[in-house]
Amino acid sequence: MAASTSMVPVAVTAAVAPVLSINSDFSDLREIKKQLLLIAGLTRERGLLHSSKWSAELAFSLPALPLAELQPPPPITEEDAQDMDAYTLAKAYFDVKEYDRAAHFLHGCNSKKAYFLYMYSRYLSGEKKKDDETVDSLGPLEKGQVKNEALRELRVELSKKHQARELDGFGLYLYGVVLRKLDLVKEAIDVFVEATHVLPLHWGAWLELCNLITDKEMLRKQDPYRIENMDTFSNLLYVRSMKSELSYLAHNLCEIDKYRVETCCVIGNYYSLRSQHEKAALYFQRALKLNPRYLGAWTLMGHEYMEMKNTSAAIQAYRHAIEVNKRDYRAWYGLGQTYEILKMPFYCLYYYRRAHQLRPNDSRMLVALGECYEKLNQLVEAKKCYWRAYAVGDVEKMALVKLAKLHEQLTESEQAAQCYIKYIQDIYSCGEIVEHLEESTAFRYLAQYYFKCKLWDEASTCAQKCCAFNDTREEGKALLRQILQLRNQGETPTTEVPAPFFLPASLSANNTPTRRVSPLNLSSVTP
């Protein structure tokens, strides 16, 4: 991380007696497994449950170690032995959240483990009392005045230990937490940096340090000449269309080192955002001359060739990306898009399926698969894909519309109406102001559907919404005239063919209960 640029003096690291060596070989997966298992146990003993969970999950993902290579637990010191009874009892109280009781029995303990649990129990006790008082307080002004009364005492005691270089990695972590809670951000960052050097695999310290990096300027200020990972940062700026920020980053990196792979990719992204795709492709080519196995450049260059309608060059670039890394879902997805342009749906289906296997919960892959199945007239599979895309969280909010149109095509009117209503509910529930063709399409279909059901109030509401869109305005007005004419003739609403379910409350003044149609069973895994 950028914030960890300042090195900890050797004397400090020696004094705190780190459990994990700061020179550990983290390129060796077996060594990483050993360290993860060790830190999982150490954090569990100290009640740092989330860090223990993180370490255990990572350790579980690596191959099991043979018995001969399993690392023994840290040796028990004389201080540990003297505090064993008090620690065991206090840890039992700590686990059932009796923090004051745990701290009482740990008072006066000298071992590192017992001392940490003593201080941590006091901290958590103060946090619990603060939460209780916050719940009991009457108004927002009072809530803002509730503080953890233990923080100042903890800071004084931990500060003395820190100056005497008597804190281990866990003690440094807790000291950093206390400083952060007291809004002493600069001091907290320095202490967390120490903690990460002493215990590089303690996830809690890294997480706290990340939360203190509040903006990109602070990230760049800590390490203004950093080039590593700036290409990834530029991808984020590109997606968010932040032209000025991306321009500044490109110029800044060019001044530092214009012949770095990352610099070329950042400049390529800058030109791409300005729709200068030939220049963008040129800079991605430069990046690949510097490093032919640079995955990101191959994929990004494929995107640029797609923008220039050069499908053969795009296919070649994407294939190179897959040769470098067969798990690059973006390259598989790009190949699917390329063959979709070439109107080769079977090829397109193959590549989209590969992308979906790598990103099973990405709605874009599922929608693309659904479109392929639809073109191949495999409508049952297309339904499953669209429904699954909605179920996993439709990023582009198009899956329900496509599913509704598919139901329209199959004359399944109730299911189509249900999908359109869910689509409208999703739009209005997230507070977006969406003005595009599909919203008007949904209201037009629902107006016609309710009209056929002789539900005049619902049909009138949807017809009025149609009048807000240019493409459906005339249809909406005509339908309103028809509804008014039928009402004047005494035509009564029917109850034989009920509507799917409620319209959003913000759209309808008449919330007459109507039957809810059960959703289709389309949530199975895409074939």
N, C-alpha and C positions, 0 to 999 in steps of 0.2 A: 504494500500500500504506500501511497505517496507520503502519508503522514509519518511513516516509520523510517524516515531517512536518517535521523540522528542516531548514531550508534551509542550503545550503553557502554560506559567504561568497563574495562576488564575487571577492575577491582570490585565493582558492584556485582557483576555476575558471579564472581567467585564467592562474594560474601553471602549472597542469597542462596547459594548451593542449589542450582537448578536441577530439577529431576530429569529434564530432557536437555540434551546438549544442544547449544545453539549452532554447532557445527555438524548436526545430524545429517546423514546422507539421504535426502528426501527424493533422490532419483531411484532409489532401491525400494521396490514395492514391499519386499519382506520387512525391511527396516521400518517403513511407514506403518505396516500392520502391527509390528511390535509396539511402536510408540503410541498408536491409537488405542490399543488394548490397555496400555499402561495409563494413559491419560483418562480413559473411560473409568478405570477403577479409582484413580485419585480424585476425580471430580465427584464421583458418586459418594466417596467417603466424606467429602466436604459439603454435601447437600446441593451441589451445583448440577441439578438434574437435567436441565436442557443441554448443557455442554456434554454431560455424560451420554445423553441420548444421541447427540450429533456424532460423537466419537465412535460409539458402538455401531451406529448405522454405517459409517464409512468402513469400519473394521470388518463388518459383516459382508460388505461388498467385495472384499479382497479374499484370495484363496486362503484356506486354513493352513496354519503352520504345523509342522511336525513337532512332536513332543520335545525333541532335542533343541529346537529353536525357540521354544516359548520362554519369554522373559520372566524371571522370578520377580515377585513383588519387592519393593524397596526394603532394605534391611530396617529392622526396628531398633531405634536408638534407645539409650538409657532414659531419656526424657519421655519417649513414647511409652516405654514400659511403666514408668511412674504414673503417667496420666491415663493408662489404659482403662481402668475401672470408671473413672470420671467421664472419659470420652464415650465409652460404650453406653453408659446410662444417659448422658446428655444427647447422644445421637438418637436414641430411642424417643426421647422427648421432642427433639427437633423434627423427627419424621412425622409426628402427629401434631406438628405446628404449635407446640407449647414452648415458644422461644424464650420467654423469661425464665422458665424452669431450666431449660438447657443452659442458658447463660449462667444461672446461679451455680450449677454444679461444675462449670468449666472455669469459674473464677479462680485465678492463681495458677492455672496450668501453664507449663512452659514449652511444651512441644509445639512445633510448627502447626501440625494438624489440629490439635486441640485449641490453640490460640486463634486460628482462623475461624473455627466453628464458634468459638466464644464471641468474636467480634461480629461474625455474620449473623448470629442469633440476635444480638443486640440491634443490628441494623434492621433485620426483618421484623423484630418486635415493634420498632418505631414505625415501620411502614404499615404494619397491621393496625396499630393504634391510629395512625393518620387516616387510613381508609375508613375505619369505624367512625371517627369524628366527622369525616366528610359526608358519610351517609346520614348522620344525625343532624348536620348543619341545615339551616333553613333556606338560605338564599345563596346566589352566586358570589356575592361579596365575602360571605363567611367562608365559603368553600375555598376561595383563593388564599385565605389567611391560615389555613390548616397546614402545619409543617410537621416534618419528622423531627421531633425534639432530640433524638439521639445523634443526629448527624454531626453537630458541632463537637460533642465529646469524642465521638469516633475519629473525627479529623485530627483533633489534638493528639490523641494517643497514637494513631497511625503515622502522623507526621514525625513524632519522636522516633518511632521505630524505623521510619524511612531514612531519616537523617543519620541514624546509627547503622544503616545498611543491614538491618535485621529482618527485613521482609522478604519472604520467598515470592515466587511468581503469583501464587494465589493471594497473598497478602497485598501485593502491588495491585492486583485486579480489584480487590475490595476497596483499597485506598482510592483508586481511580473512580469507582462507582460513587463513593462518598463525595469526592470533589465535583463530579458531574451533577450530583443532586443539589450541591450548594452553588451551582452555576459558575464554578471556577473552571471554565472550559479549557483554557490554555494549559493550566496545571494538570488537568485531567488527561489531556492528550499526551503530555510528556510521560505521565505515569503509565498510561496504557501502552505506550511504545516500549517502555521498559518491560512491562509484563509480557508483551508479545515476543520480545527477544529472549526472555528467560524461559517462557513456556510457549514455544511457537505453535503448538497444536491445541492450545486452550481456546476453543471457539468463542467463549464468552467475551474474552478480551478483544478479539477482532471485531465482534459484533458491536461492542460498546464504542470502539474506535471508529467504525463505519458511521455510526449514528452521530458522531461529533463532526464529521465532514459534511457540513450543511449545504455547500454549494460548489459548483465547478471552479469558481474563482479561487476558493480556499484550496481545492485540490491542486490547481496549477501553481498557486503561490508557494505551497510547500516544496514543490519540485518543478520549477519552471522549465527545465531542459529535458523533461521526461518525454520520450517518444514511444516507448513500449505501450501497447494497447490503445494508443490514440486513434488507430484505424477503427477499432471497435466503438470508441467514443464518437467518431465521425459518422458511423452508421446510425447511431441514435439521433444525432443532429439531423442527418439526412431524412430519416423517417418522420421526424417532427417538423421538417421543412424550415429549419432555423438557418436561413441563408447567411445572415450577418455573422453569427457565431461560427458557422462552418468556414466562412471566408477568413475570419480572424485566425482560426486554428490552422488553416492551410498556409497562410502567410507566415505564421509563427514557426511552424515546423520546417518550412522551406528555408528560413533564416538559420535554423539550428543545424539541419543536415538534409539537403535536398536529395541526396542519393541513398536514402533509407527506404526500405520497402513500405513502411508505414506512412511515410511522407507522400510517396507516390499514390497510395490508396486514398489518403485524405484529399489530395488535390483532385484525383479522379472523381471522388464523391462530390466535390464542390462543383466541378464542371457538369456532372450528371444532373445535379439539382438545378443548374441553370439551363438544362436541356441542350447542352453542347456535348452531344454523345460521342462525336468523333474524337474530340479532345480527351474526354473521359476514358475512352477505350485506349487511346495512346498512352495515358499515364498508367493504366492497369498493365499494359504491355511492358512498360518500363519496369514496373514492380516485378514482373515475371522474369525479366532479364536478370534482375538482381537475385531473385530466388525462384527458380522454376517450379518449386514445390510449395509455393505460397498459396494455400487453398483459397483464401478470401478473394484474391485477385482474379483467379480463374472464374469463380462464380459471378463476381461483379462484372467482369468483362463479358460474360455470357448475357447478363442483363442488358448491357449497353448494345450489343449486337442485336438483341431482340428489339430494342427501341429503334434501331436503324433498319429493321426488317431484313437483316442479313441472317436468315435462319440457319444456313449451313455453317457459318462461322460460330453462331451461338451454340449449335449442337456440338461442334468440336470443342469449344471452351468448356461447356458443361461436362463433356466426357472426360476431359483432362482433370476437372475438379473431382470427379468420381474416382479416377485412377489414384489421385492423391489420398482421398478419404472416401471410402464407400458408404460412410454413414452421414455424408453431407446431404441432408434432406432438401436443401435449397437447390442443389444441382439436379436432383431427381425431379423436383417440382418444376424447375426451369425447362428440363427436357420435355416434361408433360405439356407445358404451355407451348413449346415450340411445335410439337407434333399436333397440338390442337389447332394452331394456325395453319399447318399444312393439311388439315382435315384428314388426319389418319387416326381415327378414334381408338383402334385396337392398340397401337403403339402408345398413344396418349394414356390409355387405361393402365397399361403396364407400368409406366413411369410414375403415374399418380399413386398407384398401389404401393410402389416401393417407398415413396415419400410418406404415405400414410402409415406404413409399418414403422417408420422411424419417428413419426410424430402422430401417434394414434389419437391424441386429444386436440389436435389442431383443426379448427372448423374449416379453415381454407382448403385443406387437403380433402376433407369430407365433401365439401360443396363441389370441388373440382371433380371428385369421383362420381358424385351424383349426376353432374352434367354429362360426364362420359357415358354412364349407364343409360341416361335418358336418350342420348344420341343413338345408342345401340339398341334402343327400344326394350331395355331391360328395366321396366318401370318399378318392379318390386324392389330391386336392389337400389334404384335411385331414391325411392321413398325412404329406405333404411338409412341411406347416407345423409339425406337432408334432415331427417329427424334426429339422427345421432349428432349432426353438426349443431343443431339447436340445443340438444341436451348437454353438450360439453361447453356451451357458451359461445354463441355465434358472434365472431368478431365483427364481421361486416354487416350483420343483421339482414342477410339475404336468404338464409336457409328456409325460413317459414314461408316467404313469398314464393320461392321456387317450389316448395312442397304444396302450397295452395294451388298454384297454377297446374301442377301435376294432377291434383284432385279435380280441378276444373276440366282438364283434358279427359279424365276418366268419368266425368259427370257424377262425381261424388260431392254433391253440393254441401252437405252438412259438414263434412271434413274440411272442405275448402274454406267455408265460412269460419270454422273454428281456428284454422291456421291464420287467417287474416286478422281475426280478433286478437289472437295472441301476439301477432306482429305489432298491431296498434298499441296494445297494452304495454309491450316492452318499450316501444318508442316513448310513450308518455310517462311511463314509470321512471325512466332514467333521466327525465327532464330535458331531453334534447329537442331542439327546434329543427325538425327534419322537413325539408321541402324538396321532395323529388317525386319522380313519376310513380314509384311503387306505393307511396302513401295514398296517392289519389286512386291508384288501381284498387287498393284494398277497400277504400270507402265506396267506390263505384260498385264493386262486387257485392259488398254488404248491403248497400242500399237496394240493389236489385233483388238480393236474396230475401231480405225482410219484406220487400214489396210483394214477392211471390208468396210469402208466408202470411200476408195480410196483417202484418204487425206494423201499423201505420206510424206509431211513435218512433220506433227504432229506425224504420225506413226514412222517416222525415229527418231525423237527426243525422243520419249518414248522408242523405241527399244535400242537406245544408253544408256539411263538410266538403262535399264534392264541389260546391260553388266557390270554394276558396282556391281552386286549382284551375289553371287555364284550360287544360286538356279535358276536364270533366265538368266544367261550369255549365255548359248548355244541357248536358244530360241531367245534371242535378236539378236545374230549374224545371226541365220537362217533367221529371219525376215528382217534384213538389206540386206541380199543377195537377198531375194525375191523382196524387193522394188527396189533395183538396177537393177535387171533383168527386171522388169515390166517397169521401166523408160527407159531402153535401147530399149525396144520393142515399145516405143512410147505410152504406156498406159497413158492416161490423167486423172487427178483427176476428180472426179464426184462432182456435186453440188446438186445432188438429195437428198442425205442423209447427211445433215450437222452435224458437231460435236456439243456437248452441248454448250460449250462456251470456252473462252480463256484458254490456258495453262498459268501457272505462267510465268511472263515475264523473270524470271531468268532461265527458263528451255527451252524457245523456242526463236529462233532468228527470226522466221517467225510469226508475229502477225497478220495474215490474219483474219479479222473479221468473226466470225461464230455465228450461231444462239444460243441464250440463251434459254435453256429449263426451263420453270417455275417450281419451286420446288413443290413437292407433298404437298397436304393439310393434313399434319400429325401433326399439332400443337395443336390439341384438347387435352383435359385432358385425361390422361390414365384411362381406365375403371377400 
